[in-house]
Amino acid sequence: MSFFVYILASKRNGTLYVGVTNDLARRIAEHKAKLISGFTRQYDVTLLVYFYFETFESVLEARAREHTLKRWRRAWKLKLIDELNPDWRDLTDELNTLAT
């Protein structure tokens, strides 16, 4: 089973959320539909602005990377997103394209 680490944002340079999942399409759909109570629903964090194209073979590896990113300074996360997604586009459509 593969695991993905992703970053959601409320808007460009807005509130950020780092998560991990084994089903990225399902998890993003849950965030967008606000089915998950807590931080992302409270702060309207629904834009998929970053996700790893490489996957992790174990949940432990994925969670270790998630933990690392969560501990990063905000400026580092913003730089990571800016480098790979400079327009801060919602990458959900691209995710759906990869799944087909």
C-alpha positions as CSV (number, residue, x, y, z in Angstrom):
1,M,0.0,0.0,0.0
2,S,1.3,3.5,-0.8
3,F,1.0,6.5,1.4
4,F,1.1,10.2,0.4
5,V,2.1,13.4,2.3
6,Y,0.2,16.5,1.2
7,I,-0.3,20.2,2.1
8,L,-3.6,22.0,2.0
9,A,-4.1,25.8,2.1
10,S,-7.0,28.1,2.7
11,K,-5.6,30.5,0.1
12,R,-2.3,31.8,-1.2
13,N,0.0,32.3,1.9
14,G,-3.0,31.4,4.1
15,T,-3.5,28.7,6.7
16,L,-1.6,25.5,6.0
17,Y,-2.3,21.9,6.9
18,V,0.0,18.9,6.5
19,G,-1.5,15.5,6.3
20,V,-0.8,11.9,5.4
21,T,-3.1,9.3,3.7
22,N,-3.1,6.1,1.8
23,D,-5.9,7.3,-0.5
24,L,-5.2,10.9,-1.6
25,A,-8.2,11.3,-3.9
26,R,-10.6,10.2,-1.2
27,R,-9.0,12.2,1.6
28,I,-9.0,15.4,-0.5
29,A,-12.6,14.9,-1.4
30,E,-13.4,14.5,2.3
31,H,-11.6,17.8,3.1
32,K,-13.4,19.6,0.3
33,A,-16.8,18.3,1.4
34,K,-15.9,19.3,5.0
35,L,-16.7,15.8,6.2
36,I,-13.7,15.8,8.6
37,S,-14.4,17.8,11.7
38,G,-11.5,19.7,13.1
39,F,-8.8,22.1,11.9
40,T,-9.4,21.9,8.1
41,R,-13.1,22.4,8.4
42,Q,-12.8,25.2,11.0
43,Y,-10.3,27.2,9.0
44,D,-11.7,26.3,5.5
45,V,-8.4,24.7,4.4
46,T,-9.4,22.9,1.2
47,L,-6.9,23.8,-1.6
48,L,-4.5,21.0,-2.4
49,V,-1.3,23.0,-3.1
50,Y,1.4,20.3,-2.7
51,F,1.6,16.6,-2.6
52,Y,4.4,14.1,-3.1
53,F,4.6,12.4,-6.4
54,E,6.7,9.8,-4.8
55,T,4.9,7.6,-2.4
56,F,5.9,5.8,0.8
57,E,5.7,2.1,1.1
58,S,5.0,2.2,4.9
59,V,2.8,4.4,7.0
60,L,5.8,4.9,9.3
61,E,7.8,6.5,6.5
62,A,5.0,8.7,5.5
63,R,4.2,9.8,9.0
64,A,7.9,10.5,9.6
65,R,7.9,12.9,6.6
66,E,4.6,14.4,7.7
67,H,6.0,15.0,11.2
68,T,9.1,16.6,9.6
69,L,7.1,19.0,7.5
70,K,4.8,19.9,10.4
71,R,7.9,20.9,12.4
72,W,9.3,23.1,9.5
73,R,9.1,26.8,9.9
74,R,6.2,28.3,8.0
75,A,8.6,30.1,5.6
76,W,10.1,26.8,4.6
77,K,6.7,25.4,3.8
78,L,5.8,28.4,1.7
79,K,9.1,28.2,-0.2
80,L,8.4,24.5,-0.9
81,I,5.0,25.3,-2.3
82,D,6.3,28.3,-4.2
83,E,9.0,26.2,-5.9
84,L,6.7,23.4,-7.0
85,N,3.4,25.3,-7.4
86,P,4.2,29.0,-7.8
87,D,0.7,30.0,-8.8
88,W,-0.8,28.1,-5.7
89,R,-3.2,26.3,-8.0
90,D,-5.5,23.8,-6.5
91,L,-3.9,20.5,-7.7
92,T,-7.0,18.4,-7.2
93,D,-7.7,18.2,-10.9
94,E,-4.2,17.1,-11.6
95,L,-4.5,14.4,-8.9
96,N,-7.7,13.2,-10.6
97,T,-5.9,13.0,-13.9
98,L,-3.1,10.9,-12.4
99,A,-5.6,8.5,-10.9
100,T,-7.2,7.8,-14.4
